Amino acid sequence: MLPAGVTRLIRELTRLPGVGPRTAQRMVFFLLARPPADTRSLAEALVQARERTCECSVCCGLTEGDPCSLCSDPRRDPGSICVVEHPADVVAVERTREFNGRYHVLHGAISPLDGIGPEDIRLAQLLRRVKEGGCREVIVATNPSVEGETTAMYIARLLKPSEVQVTRPASGLPAGSDLEYADQVTLSRALQGRKEI
């Protein structure tokens, strides 16, 4: 019923996370209703982002220049490395304005059920950075999921022989939430990490 080009675009958009066939179809009809210059601009932005973006040779984050701006900033503390699962996590930590060290992006987490082992994420690069010296602390800020916890424990075991302190951000109940809606793991962590008031 639809032209082949439209059908292909819908199929391609459904490959994006969280985009099903109906959402993709709405997006395509919206784009087709826009002036040609708007859709051309979107297409050019996609191509440029893909062609210009690469992995930083130091932190494995996304960048257009190597090393990235965070790794080359002399004001940042090279002795503190925050390990995250994905490039988007760097943005989340930076928004807090609480961390002034450097980052290391794993590009995933250990997940045996999904066939992702330690060799499939950027652990070798992290070990190399720690062995090069100058690192005092590694903050393992992986997600508080089974995979994130597995990855955090694995990293802690890998770095145990070194003199580096390995820490994990505190976790618990989010501000503004109700106890009755907290899952068992979150509530358990909140109770374990309690502090005096």
Secondary structure, DSSP 8 states (H G I E B T S, - for coil): ---HHHHHHHHHHTTSTT--HHHHHHHHHHHHHS-HHHHHHHHHHHHHHHHH-EE-TTT--EESSSS-TTTS-TTSEEEEEEEESSHHHHHHHHHHT---EEEEE-SS--BGGGTB-GGGTTHHHHHHHHHTS---EEEE---SSHHHHHHHHHHHHHHTTSS-EEE-------TT--GGGS-HHHHHHHHHT----
